[in-house]
Each structure stands twice: as C-alpha cells, then as structure tokens.
Amino acid sequence: MFTLKVSGMTCGGCINAVTRAIQAQDPQAKVQADLATQVVSLETSLSLDLAAELITDAGFPVSQ
C-alpha cells in the first residue's frame, strides 16, 4: 500500500475518475481518497510511478 498527494480533487466525481484510472489497469486495486487532505491511498499491483502517471493522465497532478 502506498499514498500519493493528488491535487485538484474537489468532489466524488474526482474520486471516481481517479479510481477508474487505476482500476482500468488493475481491476482488483483498492483506492481510498480523502478530499480534505488530497491524499489517495492505493492497494495495487501497479508500480508507484505507473499509478502516479495514470492519475496525472486523468487530470489530477500527483506529488509523492
């Protein structure tokens, strides 16, 4: 499990977009996001770099 700081999430739709981006590559992934802290926690077989890239491609800048 790892966490990423994800900017720009403001609503449930944003969380859904981030979740879909990860689960498109790893359908078994577990994604939890906290809008207040802008932190996404992931349990996935994807690498940290790939997960960050997928979230960024979905329109949400990532920092570690």
N, C-alpha and C positions, 0 to 999 in steps of 0.2 A: 504494500500500500504506500502511496506517496501523495503529497499535496502540492498544488500549484496555486499561485496567486493569479487570478484571472480578472482583468479589468473589464468594465462595461456591462456587467450583468446587473439588470435592474428589475427583472420580473421572472415569473415562472416560465414564460416563453424562452427567455435566455437560458435558463437551466435546461429546458427541454432541448434546445439547439446544441448545447454543449454535450448533453447526454447522447443525443443521436449521433453526433460527430464521433464520439468514442465507440459507441456500440455498433456503428457501421463496420468498424474494423475488428471489434471484439464483442460479439453479442452477449457474452457472459459477464462483461465488465459491470462493476457496481460503481455508480457515480453519485456522490453526495456534494451538494453545493450550498454554501452559506452566502446569501446575498449581502448581509450586513458586513461580513469580513472580506467578501470577494475571494473566498478560498474554495477550491474544488478538491475533494478527496477522491482518489481513484484506487480501486482494486481491479487490476487488469494485467493481462499478459503482455500488453504493449510496453515498449520502452518509454522512459520518461520523455525523451526527445520526440518520439513519434506522437505521443499523446499531446504534448505541447504544440506540435505542428498542426495536428488535426483541430485543436481548439482554436488556434490562431486563424486557420483557414476558414473556420466557421464564423469568424468576425470578432473574436474576443482576444485581445492581446494577453500574452502569458509572461509572467516572470516567475523565477524559482526562488 
